[in-house]
Amino acid sequence: MNARLTHAVAVLLTAASLIIPPLYAQQAQPQDPMAGSSATQPQTRPMASAPSQGRALTFAPDYSLGRSWFPHFTAPYRPLKIPEPMLTNSPRVDQLIQNGKLMITLEDAISLALENNMDIAVQRFTPWLDEANLLRAKSGVNGRLVFDPIITGTGYISQASVPINNPFLAGVGTSSTTNVPVAPNLISHNGVANFTYTQGFSTGTQIQTTFANNRSSINFPADLFNPYAESSLTVQITQPLFNGFGKLPNTRYILEARNTVKVGESQFAQQVINTVTQVSTDYWELVYARENVKVEQATVAVDQQLYDNNKKQLEIGTMAPLDVITAESQLASDQQALVQAQTTQLQDETTLLVAITKDPLAMSLSGVEIVPTTPISTPEVVENISLQDAVKEAWQKRPELQQAALNLKNAGIEVKATKNELLPTVNLFGLYEQTGIAGVSRTTDSTAAGFISVPTEPILFANGSQATLGTPAEPIFVGAQVFDTTHTVHTGGLIDTWNNMIHNNYPTYEAGINLTLPIRNRSAQADNAQATLVERQQGVQYRQTQNTIVLNVRQALTALAQDRAAVTAAEKAETLASQTLDDEQKKYTLGSSTSYNVVLRSRDLTAAQGTLLRDRINLIEAEVNFNQAMGRTLDVNHITLADARSGRFYRVPNIPGSMDAGTVQGK
């Protein structure tokens, strides 16, 4: 019994050795040392390197890793824990409110946008969705083979009673207590426990291991074992030689999914760049709107002063009524412009508020005025870069071109994979099977025990001839021989079956080749032609994207140069208007001018200051657009994708040329 148990254990270990190593090899891939083994959350990326500002943030969860089956074996069968999105404003918003005013610098506005902007929040899901698709591709569900090991099991018991029309051939005999014949039946009992392990590999190899066990009993006396147990262990390996051979045809979707994840990250970076650019523009537009309101207020004040002076002169009779009406009309016109400027300010405040908050209707923001605190300054750095160098830098940094390159790379993978599918299918396979059988068997032993007299039997001689009266005396035998019969039952079961398997008593070996040769192969030709056309199209789109970047860079350089020249001219015009007003005031003091002329010169100075303000804002926005065209937005603002993806900031970005926040804000 101990020997049989030892053999049975050896068989089980053999089966386990065929199942466990591939399963372990599938899971024992190089894991990130910082990845957690928690069964409640997906694994995370390693900690990002600290930027120059000293920030140290971790990436968001990587959903392409899934759950590890070890040591929590039930983890793969539970859903990933995906947190609900936060739809409330970050604490930084309330921290910046002082006396009913939201005092923000440009750095604060960008940080709030990265934390709260809904466009970024929506785009943040794109890489995560691509990672989930990569996780599916790693399983091989969409490809030729399933890379995730699959274990299937079947177990059941049954009882069947089958009527027999020819009992003599069936060997069960007949029985009937009436004149009406009754068909006998075969009664069988069966119990089955089968297990199958299947796994595919990146080279196209597929392995399938089947461990089958069956116990059966039947009322059929001719069976050698009844009841009996039968077990078999089958291992089959299939390897494609042409179509489906190699890593690329079998991992094409994994490679493409990884590139798609990079495309999603690039799209997210592009969204961050666009949002930062837009928020910066909205911020400076609000600055201009507030300053423009001040300009319009100064203009209205000058108009009011002119109207009052003309009205007094009309009362004393030194001015015609038409001059008073003209001054009053100008006052009304400028008051209307003031209302329009105030309306624009409110609209710009709303635009910026929506861009930097998740909930602009929060109670803490009710009636809050946004006050930009970053001063207006003319950029001192003059871009002295040739168009060729600028385009070369933009090609390296622009996310759009990176996306086009990755799409072109995926198209190339499809061309190679569909080219492999043009080949005929020739699969080499090998099979090895061990079988064992055992059960309950019965043997009968008969031993001669003597003779008995039989009245109906004749007397025989030793040679078998019949004796008669008068024959010579010879040894004779009378009657029939008697035998003692012994029935022996041999009991066996599953352990004996496994013992037969381990001793390889009933092996089966098989090897061969399967060939599938499509005659016209039009489907594969169409797939390859379509993949090639898509690759050509992606190549054209790549060049189109390059040309678009060239146009953007050239326009940005032109706008930057023109706006800088406009600021220089506006500064000179503002200086001349200021000098003209000073001269007019001196003439008025000496009595050689009138208050009307002084007011007109004051209005000219106000208009010149308004033009200079607009040109300064245009120059700042032109530099923002230039950084966007060059792909420098994230670098200039010291923003990392780790910060943007997590939406959490331990320090506000440092915007060159602006006031330093000085202290850590937020979380």
Summary of the structure (lengths in Angstrom):
residues: 667
radius of gyration: 47.1
end to end distance: 70.1
largest distance: 194.3
contacts: 1957
relative contact order: 0.14
helix: 51%
strand: 19%
